[in-house]
Amino acid sequence: MNNQQDIICFIDLLKKNRVEIPIIQRDYAQGRKNSLTILRHFLNALKYSLDEKKEVRLDFIYGDIVDDCFQPLDGQQRLTTLFLLHWYAYMKEKRFNEENRDLLLKFSYETRISSRDFCKALVENCIEIDIGNDVISDTIIDSNWFFLSWKKDPTITAMLNAIDEIHYCFKENHTLWDELVKQRYISFYYVELQNI
């Protein structure tokens, strides 16, 4: 078995490969109502790292490359939360350009077509993020591109909950994109597993 291990941040992973949560993985769970305490602890650790300008290294994220696409075997929950955090910074700080959009579009879910379509629509459609509004998931649900049937997808409902938690935690941070993308305070061990 050949392993290649790197220390990278989320945006580096997207520059390297598309990221696809494979069908064998469970739904996104960190945003479930009964898991919000875990999500809040995770977000607070990330917030502390950014506020204090201290690097935080997350645990291993490993998987395999299938058809030029990284499919994680472990790390799906963290990767999804990091995707949503980057999306939030992209949207809140209006970092709209083709390069940023195309990078975020490289993250996808294969567990359900609706999850995949939601991730794509989330990136492709602008959402006005009002820091005075505590619940921005309502703005997303009320958007003309949001299908009401998506509310039945457990991954999407968990993502909507997570977006609200991210907003609550990071709404006062006005340099979030640069801290995530340029200063790279948040990184993880990335391992490609081959020939398993």
Secondary structure, DSSP 8 states (H G I E B T S, - for coil): --EEEEEE-HHHHHHH-EEEE-TTS----TTSGGGHHHHHHHHHHHHHHHHHT--EEEEEEEEEEETTEEEEEE-HHHHHHHHHHHHHHHHHTT---HHHHHHHTTEEE-S-HHHHHHHHHHHHS-----TT-S-THHHHHTSTT--GGGGG-HHHHHHHHHHHHHHHHHTT-S-HHHHHHTS--EEEEEEEE---
